[in-house]
Amino acid sequence: MSFLYFTRVGADRITRQKNELMRKLKDTQSQKGEAAEVGGNQWHDNFSFEQLMRDEQMLNKQIADINEKISQMTVVADTP
């Protein structure tokens, strides 16, 4: 298994980035329900719903990439 080395500041930054993406994902998922209702509860031919689906997939991919980095993360002492 390979390791990715992070300073404490870098580790905190990637954790904050993941939390922000998780918040955006939650918002996107809640908007999907609203978009489906506004579109007559028809998911096809509903641009807003389809765009939110693409956004959700993109966010899921970004979160998966960050989770992979975090699983390989090793925090090292700051360099002088």
mmJSON file of the N, C-alpha and C atoms, coordinates in Angstrom:
{"data_MODEL":{"atom_site":{
"group_PDB":["ATOM","ATOM","ATOM","ATOM","ATOM","ATOM","ATOM","ATOM","ATOM","ATOM","ATOM","ATOM","ATOM","ATOM","ATOM","ATOM","ATOM","ATOM","ATOM","ATOM","ATOM","ATOM","ATOM","ATOM","ATOM","ATOM","ATOM","ATOM","ATOM","ATOM","ATOM","ATOM","ATOM","ATOM","ATOM","ATOM","ATOM","ATOM","ATOM","ATOM","ATOM","ATOM","ATOM","ATOM","ATOM","ATOM","ATOM","ATOM","ATOM","ATOM","ATOM","ATOM","ATOM","ATOM","ATOM","ATOM","ATOM","ATOM","ATOM","ATOM","ATOM","ATOM","ATOM","ATOM","ATOM","ATOM","ATOM","ATOM","ATOM","ATOM","ATOM","ATOM","ATOM","ATOM","ATOM","ATOM","ATOM","ATOM","ATOM","ATOM","ATOM","ATOM","ATOM","ATOM","ATOM","ATOM","ATOM","ATOM","ATOM","ATOM","ATOM","ATOM","ATOM","ATOM","ATOM","ATOM","ATOM","ATOM","ATOM","ATOM","ATOM","ATOM","ATOM","ATOM","ATOM","ATOM","ATOM","ATOM","ATOM","ATOM","ATOM","ATOM","ATOM","ATOM","ATOM","ATOM","ATOM","ATOM","ATOM","ATOM","ATOM","ATOM","ATOM","ATOM","ATOM","ATOM","ATOM","ATOM","ATOM","ATOM","ATOM","ATOM","ATOM","ATOM","ATOM","ATOM","ATOM","ATOM","ATOM","ATOM","ATOM","ATOM","ATOM","ATOM","ATOM","ATOM","ATOM","ATOM","ATOM","ATOM","ATOM","ATOM","ATOM","ATOM","ATOM","ATOM","ATOM","ATOM","ATOM","ATOM","ATOM","ATOM","ATOM","ATOM","ATOM","ATOM","ATOM","ATOM","ATOM","ATOM","ATOM","ATOM","ATOM","ATOM","ATOM","ATOM","ATOM","ATOM","ATOM","ATOM","ATOM","ATOM","ATOM","ATOM","ATOM","ATOM","ATOM","ATOM","ATOM","ATOM","ATOM","ATOM","ATOM","ATOM","ATOM","ATOM","ATOM","ATOM","ATOM","ATOM","ATOM","ATOM","ATOM","ATOM","ATOM","ATOM","ATOM","ATOM","ATOM","ATOM","ATOM","ATOM","ATOM","ATOM","ATOM","ATOM","ATOM","ATOM","ATOM","ATOM","ATOM","ATOM","ATOM","ATOM","ATOM","ATOM","ATOM","ATOM","ATOM","ATOM","ATOM","ATOM","ATOM","ATOM","ATOM","ATOM","ATOM","ATOM","ATOM","ATOM"],
"id":[1,2,3,4,5,6,7,8,9,10,11,12,13,14,15,16,17,18,19,20,21,22,23,24,25,26,27,28,29,30,31,32,33,34,35,36,37,38,39,40,41,42,43,44,45,46,47,48,49,50,51,52,53,54,55,56,57,58,59,60,61,62,63,64,65,66,67,68,69,70,71,72,73,74,75,76,77,78,79,80,81,82,83,84,85,86,87,88,89,90,91,92,93,94,95,96,97,98,99,100,101,102,103,104,105,106,107,108,109,110,111,112,113,114,115,116,117,118,119,120,121,122,123,124,125,126,127,128,129,130,131,132,133,134,135,136,137,138,139,140,141,142,143,144,145,146,147,148,149,150,151,152,153,154,155,156,157,158,159,160,161,162,163,164,165,166,167,168,169,170,171,172,173,174,175,176,177,178,179,180,181,182,183,184,185,186,187,188,189,190,191,192,193,194,195,196,197,198,199,200,201,202,203,204,205,206,207,208,209,210,211,212,213,214,215,216,217,218,219,220,221,222,223,224,225,226,227,228,229,230,231,232,233,234,235,236,237,238,239,240],
"type_symbol":["N","C","C","N","C","C","N","C","C","N","C","C","N","C","C","N","C","C","N","C","C","N","C","C","N","C","C","N","C","C","N","C","C","N","C","C","N","C","C","N","C","C","N","C","C","N","C","C","N","C","C","N","C","C","N","C","C","N","C","C","N","C","C","N","C","C","N","C","C","N","C","C","N","C","C","N","C","C","N","C","C","N","C","C","N","C","C","N","C","C","N","C","C","N","C","C","N","C","C","N","C","C","N","C","C","N","C","C","N","C","C","N","C","C","N","C","C","N","C","C","N","C","C","N","C","C","N","C","C","N","C","C","N","C","C","N","C","C","N","C","C","N","C","C","N","C","C","N","C","C","N","C","C","N","C","C","N","C","C","N","C","C","N","C","C","N","C","C","N","C","C","N","C","C","N","C","C","N","C","C","N","C","C","N","C","C","N","C","C","N","C","C","N","C","C","N","C","C","N","C","C","N","C","C","N","C","C","N","C","C","N","C","C","N","C","C","N","C","C","N","C","C","N","C","C","N","C","C","N","C","C","N","C","C","N","C","C","N","C","C"],
"label_atom_id":["N","CA","C","N","CA","C","N","CA","C","N","CA","C","N","CA","C","N","CA","C","N","CA","C","N","CA","C","N","CA","C","N","CA","C","N","CA","C","N","CA","C","N","CA","C","N","CA","C","N","CA","C","N","CA","C","N","CA","C","N","CA","C","N","CA","C","N","CA","C","N","CA","C","N","CA","C","N","CA","C","N","CA","C","N","CA","C","N","CA","C","N","CA","C","N","CA","C","N","CA","C","N","CA","C","N","CA","C","N","CA","C","N","CA","C","N","CA","C","N","CA","C","N","CA","C","N","CA","C","N","CA","C","N","CA","C","N","CA","C","N","CA","C","N","CA","C","N","CA","C","N","CA","C","N","CA","C","N","CA","C","N","CA","C","N","CA","C","N","CA","C","N","CA","C","N","CA","C","N","CA","C","N","CA","C","N","CA","C","N","CA","C","N","CA","C","N","CA","C","N","CA","C","N","CA","C","N","CA","C","N","CA","C","N","CA","C","N","CA","C","N","CA","C","N","CA","C","N","CA","C","N","CA","C","N","CA","C","N","CA","C","N","CA","C","N","CA","C","N","CA","C","N","CA","C","N","CA","C","N","CA","C","N","CA","C","N","CA","C","N","CA","C","N","CA","C","N","CA","C"],
"label_alt_id":[null,null,null,null,null,null,null,null,null,null,null,null,null,null,null,null,null,null,null,null,null,null,null,null,null,null,null,null,null,null,null,null,null,null,null,null,null,null,null,null,null,null,null,null,null,null,null,null,null,null,null,null,null,null,null,null,null,null,null,null,null,null,null,null,null,null,null,null,null,null,null,null,null,null,null,null,null,null,null,null,null,null,null,null,null,null,null,null,null,null,null,null,null,null,null,null,null,null,null,null,null,null,null,null,null,null,null,null,null,null,null,null,null,null,null,null,null,null,null,null,null,null,null,null,null,null,null,null,null,null,null,null,null,null,null,null,null,null,null,null,null,null,null,null,null,null,null,null,null,null,null,null,null,null,null,null,null,null,null,null,null,null,null,null,null,null,null,null,null,null,null,null,null,null,null,null,null,null,null,null,null,null,null,null,null,null,null,null,null,null,null,null,null,null,null,null,null,null,null,null,null,null,null,null,null,null,null,null,null,null,null,null,null,null,null,null,null,null,null,null,null,null,null,null,null,null,null,null,null,null,null,null,null,null,null,null,null,null,null,null],
"label_comp_id":["MET","MET","MET","SER","SER","SER","PHE","PHE","PHE","LEU","LEU","LEU","TYR","TYR","TYR","PHE","PHE","PHE","THR","THR","THR","ARG","ARG","ARG","VAL","VAL","VAL","GLY","GLY","GLY","ALA","ALA","ALA","ASP","ASP","ASP","ARG","ARG","ARG","ILE","ILE","ILE","THR","THR","THR","ARG","ARG","ARG","GLN","GLN","GLN","LYS","LYS","LYS","ASN","ASN","ASN","GLU","GLU","GLU","LEU","LEU","LEU","MET","MET","MET","ARG","ARG","ARG","LYS","LYS","LYS","LEU","LEU","LEU","LYS","LYS","LYS","ASP","ASP","ASP","THR","THR","THR","GLN","GLN","GLN","SER","SER","SER","GLN","GLN","GLN","LYS","LYS","LYS","GLY","GLY","GLY","GLU","GLU","GLU","ALA","ALA","ALA","ALA","ALA","ALA","GLU","GLU","GLU","VAL","VAL","VAL","GLY","GLY","GLY","GLY","GLY","GLY","ASN","ASN","ASN","GLN","GLN","GLN","TRP","TRP","TRP","HIS","HIS","HIS","ASP","ASP","ASP","ASN","ASN","ASN","PHE","PHE","PHE","SER","SER","SER","PHE","PHE","PHE","GLU","GLU","GLU","GLN","GLN","GLN","LEU","LEU","LEU","MET","MET","MET","ARG","ARG","ARG","ASP","ASP","ASP","GLU","GLU","GLU","GLN","GLN","GLN","MET","MET","MET","LEU","LEU","LEU","ASN","ASN","ASN","LYS","LYS","LYS","GLN","GLN","GLN","ILE","ILE","ILE","ALA","ALA","ALA","ASP","ASP","ASP","ILE","ILE","ILE","ASN","ASN","ASN","GLU","GLU","GLU","LYS","LYS","LYS","ILE","ILE","ILE","SER","SER","SER","GLN","GLN","GLN","MET","MET","MET","THR","THR","THR","VAL","VAL","VAL","VAL","VAL","VAL","ALA","ALA","ALA","ASP","ASP","ASP","THR","THR","THR","PRO","PRO","PRO"],
"label_asym_id":["A","A","A","A","A","A","A","A","A","A","A","A","A","A","A","A","A","A","A","A","A","A","A","A","A","A","A","A","A","A","A","A","A","A","A","A","A","A","A","A","A","A","A","A","A","A","A","A","A","A","A","A","A","A","A","A","A","A","A","A","A","A","A","A","A","A","A","A","A","A","A","A","A","A","A","A","A","A","A","A","A","A","A","A","A","A","A","A","A","A","A","A","A","A","A","A","A","A","A","A","A","A","A","A","A","A","A","A","A","A","A","A","A","A","A","A","A","A","A","A","A","A","A","A","A","A","A","A","A","A","A","A","A","A","A","A","A","A","A","A","A","A","A","A","A","A","A","A","A","A","A","A","A","A","A","A","A","A","A","A","A","A","A","A","A","A","A","A","A","A","A","A","A","A","A","A","A","A","A","A","A","A","A","A","A","A","A","A","A","A","A","A","A","A","A","A","A","A","A","A","A","A","A","A","A","A","A","A","A","A","A","A","A","A","A","A","A","A","A","A","A","A","A","A","A","A","A","A","A","A","A","A","A","A","A","A","A","A","A","A"],
"label_entity_id":["1","1","1","1","1","1","1","1","1","1","1","1","1","1","1","1","1","1","1","1","1","1","1","1","1","1","1","1","1","1","1","1","1","1","1","1","1","1","1","1","1","1","1","1","1","1","1","1","1","1","1","1","1","1","1","1","1","1","1","1","1","1","1","1","1","1","1","1","1","1","1","1","1","1","1","1","1","1","1","1","1","1","1","1","1","1","1","1","1","1","1","1","1","1","1","1","1","1","1","1","1","1","1","1","1","1","1","1","1","1","1","1","1","1","1","1","1","1","1","1","1","1","1","1","1","1","1","1","1","1","1","1","1","1","1","1","1","1","1","1","1","1","1","1","1","1","1","1","1","1","1","1","1","1","1","1","1","1","1","1","1","1","1","1","1","1","1","1","1","1","1","1","1","1","1","1","1","1","1","1","1","1","1","1","1","1","1","1","1","1","1","1","1","1","1","1","1","1","1","1","1","1","1","1","1","1","1","1","1","1","1","1","1","1","1","1","1","1","1","1","1","1","1","1","1","1","1","1","1","1","1","1","1","1","1","1","1","1","1","1"],
"label_seq_id":[1,1,1,2,2,2,3,3,3,4,4,4,5,5,5,6,6,6,7,7,7,8,8,8,9,9,9,10,10,10,11,11,11,12,12,12,13,13,13,14,14,14,15,15,15,16,16,16,17,17,17,18,18,18,19,19,19,20,20,20,21,21,21,22,22,22,23,23,23,24,24,24,25,25,25,26,26,26,27,27,27,28,28,28,29,29,29,30,30,30,31,31,31,32,32,32,33,33,33,34,34,34,35,35,35,36,36,36,37,37,37,38,38,38,39,39,39,40,40,40,41,41,41,42,42,42,43,43,43,44,44,44,45,45,45,46,46,46,47,47,47,48,48,48,49,49,49,50,50,50,51,51,51,52,52,52,53,53,53,54,54,54,55,55,55,56,56,56,57,57,57,58,58,58,59,59,59,60,60,60,61,61,61,62,62,62,63,63,63,64,64,64,65,65,65,66,66,66,67,67,67,68,68,68,69,69,69,70,70,70,71,71,71,72,72,72,73,73,73,74,74,74,75,75,75,76,76,76,77,77,77,78,78,78,79,79,79,80,80,80],
"pdbx_PDB_ins_code":[null,null,null,null,null,null,null,null,null,null,null,null,null,null,null,null,null,null,null,null,null,null,null,null,null,null,null,null,null,null,null,null,null,null,null,null,null,null,null,null,null,null,null,null,null,null,null,null,null,null,null,null,null,null,null,null,null,null,null,null,null,null,null,null,null,null,null,null,null,null,null,null,null,null,null,null,null,null,null,null,null,null,null,null,null,null,null,null,null,null,null,null,null,null,null,null,null,null,null,null,null,null,null,null,null,null,null,null,null,null,null,null,null,null,null,null,null,null,null,null,null,null,null,null,null,null,null,null,null,null,null,null,null,null,null,null,null,null,null,null,null,null,null,null,null,null,null,null,null,null,null,null,null,null,null,null,null,null,null,null,null,null,null,null,null,null,null,null,null,null,null,null,null,null,null,null,null,null,null,null,null,null,null,null,null,null,null,null,null,null,null,null,null,null,null,null,null,null,null,null,null,null,null,null,null,null,null,null,null,null,null,null,null,null,null,null,null,null,null,null,null,null,null,null,null,null,null,null,null,null,null,null,null,null,null,null,null,null,null,null],
"Cartn_x":[0.843,0.0,0.886,0.556,1.332,0.742,1.568,1.155,1.216,0.336,0.38,0.721,1.707,2.179,1.572,1.005,0.366,0.909,1.019,1.261,-0.077,-0.068,-1.319,-2.235,-1.655,-2.457,-3.101,-2.335,-2.866,-3.95,-3.748,-4.752,-6.044,-5.918,-7.106,-7.815,-7.033,-7.609,-8.395,-7.837,-8.539,-9.785,-9.739,-10.913,-12.016,-11.635,-12.62,-13.22,-12.37,-12.848,-13.873,-13.604,-14.553,-15.867,-15.793,-17.002,-17.824,-17.153,-17.847,-18.536,-17.849,-18.45,-19.641,-19.537,-20.654,-21.861,-21.614,-22.708,-23.364,-22.53,-23.067,-23.865,-23.384,-24.094,-25.46,-25.504,-26.781,-27.751,-27.25,-28.095,-28.602,-27.715,-28.088,-29.158,-28.996,-29.977,-31.339,-31.352,-32.642,-33.285,-32.461,-32.988,-33.563,-33.015,-33.516,-34.991,-35.372,-36.771,-37.667,-37.204,-37.968,-38.091,-36.995,-37.024,-37.963,-38.019,-38.929,-40.379,-40.695,-42.057,-42.466,-41.563,-41.864,-42.074,-41.334,-41.448,-42.596,-43.556,-44.695,-44.358,-43.321,-42.862,-42.462,-41.992,-41.479,-39.989,-39.205,-37.76,-37.198,-37.88,-37.383,-37.932,-37.212,-37.561,-37.675,-36.881,-36.86,-35.402,-35.03,-33.629,-33.061,-33.818,-33.321,-32.965,-33.841,-33.605,-32.383,-32.301,-31.175,-29.85,-29.846,-28.632,-28.222,-29.18,-28.879,-28.351,-28.832,-28.302,-26.829,-26.497,-25.095,-24.238,-24.767,-24.035,-23.796,-24.809,-24.682,-23.601,-23.586,-22.57,-21.175,-21.027,-19.738,-19.274,-20.172,-19.83,-19.462,-20.205,-19.882,-18.482,-18.106,-16.766,-15.702,-15.927,-14.953,-14.783,-15.88,-15.821,-15.079,-15.335,-14.641,-13.136,-12.739,-11.32,-10.67,-11.362,-10.827,-10.766,-11.779,-11.763,-10.576,-10.247,-9.09,-7.802,-7.675,-6.49,-6.418,-7.557,-7.58,-7.201,-7.608,-7.278,-5.78,-5.087,-3.649,-2.846,-3.511,-2.885,-2.02,-0.851,0.03,0.412,0.15,0.444,1.864,2.65,4.04,4.22,5.301,5.598,5.913,5.58,5.89,7.388,7.79,9.214,9.611,10.837,11.266,11.307],
"Cartn_y":[-1.177,0.0,1.238,2.177,3.405,4.436,5.359,6.391,7.753,8.63,10.031,10.833,11.674,12.42,13.818,14.182,15.482,16.128,17.438,18.167,18.258,18.68,18.828,19.826,20.914,21.925,21.317,20.531,19.885,18.881,18.114,17.129,17.828,18.93,19.699,20.266,20.722,21.31,20.264,19.079,18.055,17.576,17.565,17.19,18.247,19.517,20.595,20.529,20.222,20.115,18.985,17.851,16.744,17.143,17.814,18.249,19.202,20.096,21.033,20.286,19.304,18.519,17.705,17.187,16.442,17.357,18.61,19.569,19.866,20.067,20.333,19.139,17.929,16.724,16.638,16.918,16.884,17.917,19.123,20.161,19.732,19.16,18.716,17.634,16.708,15.64,16.167,17.152,17.714,18.509,19.156,19.91,18.976,17.771,16.805,16.502,16.331,16.069,17.222,18.434,19.62,19.733,19.45,19.544,18.503,17.331,16.292,16.718,17.335,17.779,18.902,19.864,21.006,20.54,19.523,19.018,18.058,18.057,17.161,15.737,15.603,14.304,13.382,13.98,13.218,13.479,12.449,12.646,12.816,12.282,12.468,13.778,14.365,15.657,16.749,16.636,17.633,18.05,19.155,19.557,19.782,20.421,20.705,19.419,18.436,17.163,16.463,16.442,15.781,16.463,17.798,18.526,18.207,18.136,17.786,16.357,15.466,14.099,14.115,14.904,15.009,15.626,16.659,17.294,16.3,15.495,14.508,13.476,13.014,12.051,12.646,13.909,14.579,14.721,15.121,15.267,13.929,12.878,11.545,11.117,11.413,11.071,11.851,13.149,13.965,13.475,13.109,12.605,11.271,10.407,9.116,9.319,10.29,10.577,11.055,11.921,12.427,11.299,10.447,9.328,8.407,8.214,7.383,8.025,9.329,10.031,9.946,10.13,10.092,8.701,7.667,6.303,6.019,6.761,6.591,7.666,8.536,9.696,9.343,9.915,9.872,11.308,11.724,13.098,13.145,14.085,14.241,15.593,15.716,16.987,18.043,19.289,20.387,20.503,20.875,21.093,22.475,22.658,23.977,25.027],
"Cartn_z":[0.0,0.0,0.0,-0.863,-0.923,0.041,0.433,1.375,0.697,1.099,0.691,1.93,1.835,2.993,3.001,4.133,4.319,5.583,5.55,6.799,7.521,8.765,9.512,8.809,8.282,7.578,6.332,5.584,4.385,4.712,5.788,6.207,6.617,7.341,7.734,6.508,5.54,4.328,3.532,3.369,2.587,3.329,4.648,5.439,5.292,5.332,5.131,3.731,2.751,1.371,1.261,1.904,1.877,2.541,3.679,4.377,3.52,2.802,1.924,0.779,0.202,-0.873,-0.357,0.856,1.45,1.646,2.064,2.232,0.88,-0.164,-1.493,-2.008,-1.731,-2.158,-1.497,-0.214,0.511,-0.065,-0.353,-0.952,-2.327,-3.127,-4.465,-4.399,-3.475,-3.343,-2.911,-2.036,-1.623,-2.768,-3.585,-4.725,-5.791,-5.872,-6.849,-6.615,-5.364,-5.049,-5.456,-5.193,-5.567,-7.085,-7.789,-9.255,-9.854,-9.25,-9.752,-9.557,-8.419,-8.158,-9.1,-9.307,-10.172,-11.602,-12.003,-13.37,-13.565,-12.671,-12.803,-12.394,-11.558,-11.075,-12.218,-13.305,-14.436,-14.518,-14.287,-14.272,-15.677,-16.688,-18.05,-18.612,-19.523,-20.11,-19.054,-18.018,-16.951,-16.789,-17.443,-17.473,-16.076,-15.208,-13.86,-13.131,-13.209,-12.543,-13.14,-14.465,-15.122,-14.793,-14.72,-14.365,-12.926,-12.031,-10.647,-10.539,-11.386,-11.412,-11.82,-12.841,-13.272,-12.166,-11.523,-10.42,-9.287,-8.979,-7.912,-8.248,-9.493,-9.91,-9.807,-10.216,-10.153,-8.696,-7.819,-6.411,-5.784,-6.134,-5.618,-6.053,-7.297,-7.797,-7.044,-6.827,-6.107,-4.671,-4.028,-2.654,-2.62,-3.603,-3.663,-3.843,-4.669,-4.871,-3.575,-2.858,-1.588,-0.559,-0.513,0.428,0.164,-1.109,-1.449,-0.945,-1.119,-0.611,0.906,1.565,3.029,3.534,2.818,3.258,3.151,2.29,2.125,2.867,3.568,4.165,5.38,5.4,6.553,6.869,8.09,8.491,9.041,8.493,8.921,9.599,10.322,10.992,9.953,10.259,9.351,9.171,7.969,7.718,8.196,8.607,9.11,8.018],
"occupancy":[1.0,1.0,1.0,1.0,1.0,1.0,1.0,1.0,1.0,1.0,1.0,1.0,1.0,1.0,1.0,1.0,1.0,1.0,1.0,1.0,1.0,1.0,1.0,1.0,1.0,1.0,1.0,1.0,1.0,1.0,1.0,1.0,1.0,1.0,1.0,1.0,1.0,1.0,1.0,1.0,1.0,1.0,1.0,1.0,1.0,1.0,1.0,1.0,1.0,1.0,1.0,1.0,1.0,1.0,1.0,1.0,1.0,1.0,1.0,1.0,1.0,1.0,1.0,1.0,1.0,1.0,1.0,1.0,1.0,1.0,1.0,1.0,1.0,1.0,1.0,1.0,1.0,1.0,1.0,1.0,1.0,1.0,1.0,1.0,1.0,1.0,1.0,1.0,1.0,1.0,1.0,1.0,1.0,1.0,1.0,1.0,1.0,1.0,1.0,1.0,1.0,1.0,1.0,1.0,1.0,1.0,1.0,1.0,1.0,1.0,1.0,1.0,1.0,1.0,1.0,1.0,1.0,1.0,1.0,1.0,1.0,1.0,1.0,1.0,1.0,1.0,1.0,1.0,1.0,1.0,1.0,1.0,1.0,1.0,1.0,1.0,1.0,1.0,1.0,1.0,1.0,1.0,1.0,1.0,1.0,1.0,1.0,1.0,1.0,1.0,1.0,1.0,1.0,1.0,1.0,1.0,1.0,1.0,1.0,1.0,1.0,1.0,1.0,1.0,1.0,1.0,1.0,1.0,1.0,1.0,1.0,1.0,1.0,1.0,1.0,1.0,1.0,1.0,1.0,1.0,1.0,1.0,1.0,1.0,1.0,1.0,1.0,1.0,1.0,1.0,1.0,1.0,1.0,1.0,1.0,1.0,1.0,1.0,1.0,1.0,1.0,1.0,1.0,1.0,1.0,1.0,1.0,1.0,1.0,1.0,1.0,1.0,1.0,1.0,1.0,1.0,1.0,1.0,1.0,1.0,1.0,1.0,1.0,1.0,1.0,1.0,1.0,1.0,1.0,1.0,1.0,1.0,1.0,1.0,1.0,1.0,1.0,1.0,1.0,1.0],
"B_iso_or_equiv":[0.0,0.0,0.0,0.0,0.0,0.0,0.0,0.0,0.0,0.0,0.0,0.0,0.0,0.0,0.0,0.0,0.0,0.0,0.0,0.0,0.0,0.0,0.0,0.0,0.0,0.0,0.0,0.0,0.0,0.0,0.0,0.0,0.0,0.0,0.0,0.0,0.0,0.0,0.0,0.0,0.0,0.0,0.0,0.0,0.0,0.0,0.0,0.0,0.0,0.0,0.0,0.0,0.0,0.0,0.0,0.0,0.0,0.0,0.0,0.0,0.0,0.0,0.0,0.0,0.0,0.0,0.0,0.0,0.0,0.0,0.0,0.0,0.0,0.0,0.0,0.0,0.0,0.0,0.0,0.0,0.0,0.0,0.0,0.0,0.0,0.0,0.0,0.0,0.0,0.0,0.0,0.0,0.0,0.0,0.0,0.0,0.0,0.0,0.0,0.0,0.0,0.0,0.0,0.0,0.0,0.0,0.0,0.0,0.0,0.0,0.0,0.0,0.0,0.0,0.0,0.0,0.0,0.0,0.0,0.0,0.0,0.0,0.0,0.0,0.0,0.0,0.0,0.0,0.0,0.0,0.0,0.0,0.0,0.0,0.0,0.0,0.0,0.0,0.0,0.0,0.0,0.0,0.0,0.0,0.0,0.0,0.0,0.0,0.0,0.0,0.0,0.0,0.0,0.0,0.0,0.0,0.0,0.0,0.0,0.0,0.0,0.0,0.0,0.0,0.0,0.0,0.0,0.0,0.0,0.0,0.0,0.0,0.0,0.0,0.0,0.0,0.0,0.0,0.0,0.0,0.0,0.0,0.0,0.0,0.0,0.0,0.0,0.0,0.0,0.0,0.0,0.0,0.0,0.0,0.0,0.0,0.0,0.0,0.0,0.0,0.0,0.0,0.0,0.0,0.0,0.0,0.0,0.0,0.0,0.0,0.0,0.0,0.0,0.0,0.0,0.0,0.0,0.0,0.0,0.0,0.0,0.0,0.0,0.0,0.0,0.0,0.0,0.0,0.0,0.0,0.0,0.0,0.0,0.0,0.0,0.0,0.0,0.0,0.0,0.0],
"pdbx_formal_charge":[null,null,null,null,null,null,null,null,null,null,null,null,null,null,null,null,null,null,null,null,null,null,null,null,null,null,null,null,null,null,null,null,null,null,null,null,null,null,null,null,null,null,null,null,null,null,null,null,null,null,null,null,null,null,null,null,null,null,null,null,null,null,null,null,null,null,null,null,null,null,null,null,null,null,null,null,null,null,null,null,null,null,null,null,null,null,null,null,null,null,null,null,null,null,null,null,null,null,null,null,null,null,null,null,null,null,null,null,null,null,null,null,null,null,null,null,null,null,null,null,null,null,null,null,null,null,null,null,null,null,null,null,null,null,null,null,null,null,null,null,null,null,null,null,null,null,null,null,null,null,null,null,null,null,null,null,null,null,null,null,null,null,null,null,null,null,null,null,null,null,null,null,null,null,null,null,null,null,null,null,null,null,null,null,null,null,null,null,null,null,null,null,null,null,null,null,null,null,null,null,null,null,null,null,null,null,null,null,null,null,null,null,null,null,null,null,null,null,null,null,null,null,null,null,null,null,null,null,null,null,null,null,null,null,null,null,null,null,null,null],
"auth_seq_id":[1,1,1,2,2,2,3,3,3,4,4,4,5,5,5,6,6,6,7,7,7,8,8,8,9,9,9,10,10,10,11,11,11,12,12,12,13,13,13,14,14,14,15,15,15,16,16,16,17,17,17,18,18,18,19,19,19,20,20,20,21,21,21,22,22,22,23,23,23,24,24,24,25,25,25,26,26,26,27,27,27,28,28,28,29,29,29,30,30,30,31,31,31,32,32,32,33,33,33,34,34,34,35,35,35,36,36,36,37,37,37,38,38,38,39,39,39,40,40,40,41,41,41,42,42,42,43,43,43,44,44,44,45,45,45,46,46,46,47,47,47,48,48,48,49,49,49,50,50,50,51,51,51,52,52,52,53,53,53,54,54,54,55,55,55,56,56,56,57,57,57,58,58,58,59,59,59,60,60,60,61,61,61,62,62,62,63,63,63,64,64,64,65,65,65,66,66,66,67,67,67,68,68,68,69,69,69,70,70,70,71,71,71,72,72,72,73,73,73,74,74,74,75,75,75,76,76,76,77,77,77,78,78,78,79,79,79,80,80,80],
"auth_comp_id":["MET","MET","MET","SER","SER","SER","PHE","PHE","PHE","LEU","LEU","LEU","TYR","TYR","TYR","PHE","PHE","PHE","THR","THR","THR","ARG","ARG","ARG","VAL","VAL","VAL","GLY","GLY","GLY","ALA","ALA","ALA","ASP","ASP","ASP","ARG","ARG","ARG","ILE","ILE","ILE","THR","THR","THR","ARG","ARG","ARG","GLN","GLN","GLN","LYS","LYS","LYS","ASN","ASN","ASN","GLU","GLU","GLU","LEU","LEU","LEU","MET","MET","MET","ARG","ARG","ARG","LYS","LYS","LYS","LEU","LEU","LEU","LYS","LYS","LYS","ASP","ASP","ASP","THR","THR","THR","GLN","GLN","GLN","SER","SER","SER","GLN","GLN","GLN","LYS","LYS","LYS","GLY","GLY","GLY","GLU","GLU","GLU","ALA","ALA","ALA","ALA","ALA","ALA","GLU","GLU","GLU","VAL","VAL","VAL","GLY","GLY","GLY","GLY","GLY","GLY","ASN","ASN","ASN","GLN","GLN","GLN","TRP","TRP","TRP","HIS","HIS","HIS","ASP","ASP","ASP","ASN","ASN","ASN","PHE","PHE","PHE","SER","SER","SER","PHE","PHE","PHE","GLU","GLU","GLU","GLN","GLN","GLN","LEU","LEU","LEU","MET","MET","MET","ARG","ARG","ARG","ASP","ASP","ASP","GLU","GLU","GLU","GLN","GLN","GLN","MET","MET","MET","LEU","LEU","LEU","ASN","ASN","ASN","LYS","LYS","LYS","GLN","GLN","GLN","ILE","ILE","ILE","ALA","ALA","ALA","ASP","ASP","ASP","ILE","ILE","ILE","ASN","ASN","ASN","GLU","GLU","GLU","LYS","LYS","LYS","ILE","ILE","ILE","SER","SER","SER","GLN","GLN","GLN","MET","MET","MET","THR","THR","THR","VAL","VAL","VAL","VAL","VAL","VAL","ALA","ALA","ALA","ASP","ASP","ASP","THR","THR","THR","PRO","PRO","PRO"],
"auth_asym_id":["A","A","A","A","A","A","A","A","A","A","A","A","A","A","A","A","A","A","A","A","A","A","A","A","A","A","A","A","A","A","A","A","A","A","A","A","A","A","A","A","A","A","A","A","A","A","A","A","A","A","A","A","A","A","A","A","A","A","A","A","A","A","A","A","A","A","A","A","A","A","A","A","A","A","A","A","A","A","A","A","A","A","A","A","A","A","A","A","A","A","A","A","A","A","A","A","A","A","A","A","A","A","A","A","A","A","A","A","A","A","A","A","A","A","A","A","A","A","A","A","A","A","A","A","A","A","A","A","A","A","A","A","A","A","A","A","A","A","A","A","A","A","A","A","A","A","A","A","A","A","A","A","A","A","A","A","A","A","A","A","A","A","A","A","A","A","A","A","A","A","A","A","A","A","A","A","A","A","A","A","A","A","A","A","A","A","A","A","A","A","A","A","A","A","A","A","A","A","A","A","A","A","A","A","A","A","A","A","A","A","A","A","A","A","A","A","A","A","A","A","A","A","A","A","A","A","A","A","A","A","A","A","A","A","A","A","A","A","A","A"],
"auth_atom_id":["N","CA","C","N","CA","C","N","CA","C","N","CA","C","N","CA","C","N","CA","C","N","CA","C","N","CA","C","N","CA","C","N","CA","C","N","CA","C","N","CA","C","N","CA","C","N","CA","C","N","CA","C","N","CA","C","N","CA","C","N","CA","C","N","CA","C","N","CA","C","N","CA","C","N","CA","C","N","CA","C","N","CA","C","N","CA","C","N","CA","C","N","CA","C","N","CA","C","N","CA","C","N","CA","C","N","CA","C","N","CA","C","N","CA","C","N","CA","C","N","CA","C","N","CA","C","N","CA","C","N","CA","C","N","CA","C","N","CA","C","N","CA","C","N","CA","C","N","CA","C","N","CA","C","N","CA","C","N","CA","C","N","CA","C","N","CA","C","N","CA","C","N","CA","C","N","CA","C","N","CA","C","N","CA","C","N","CA","C","N","CA","C","N","CA","C","N","CA","C","N","CA","C","N","CA","C","N","CA","C","N","CA","C","N","CA","C","N","CA","C","N","CA","C","N","CA","C","N","CA","C","N","CA","C","N","CA","C","N","CA","C","N","CA","C","N","CA","C","N","CA","C","N","CA","C","N","CA","C","N","CA","C","N","CA","C","N","CA","C","N","CA","C","N","CA","C","N","CA","C"],
"pdbx_PDB_model_num":[1,1,1,1,1,1,1,1,1,1,1,1,1,1,1,1,1,1,1,1,1,1,1,1,1,1,1,1,1,1,1,1,1,1,1,1,1,1,1,1,1,1,1,1,1,1,1,1,1,1,1,1,1,1,1,1,1,1,1,1,1,1,1,1,1,1,1,1,1,1,1,1,1,1,1,1,1,1,1,1,1,1,1,1,1,1,1,1,1,1,1,1,1,1,1,1,1,1,1,1,1,1,1,1,1,1,1,1,1,1,1,1,1,1,1,1,1,1,1,1,1,1,1,1,1,1,1,1,1,1,1,1,1,1,1,1,1,1,1,1,1,1,1,1,1,1,1,1,1,1,1,1,1,1,1,1,1,1,1,1,1,1,1,1,1,1,1,1,1,1,1,1,1,1,1,1,1,1,1,1,1,1,1,1,1,1,1,1,1,1,1,1,1,1,1,1,1,1,1,1,1,1,1,1,1,1,1,1,1,1,1,1,1,1,1,1,1,1,1,1,1,1,1,1,1,1,1,1,1,1,1,1,1,1,1,1,1,1,1,1]
}}}
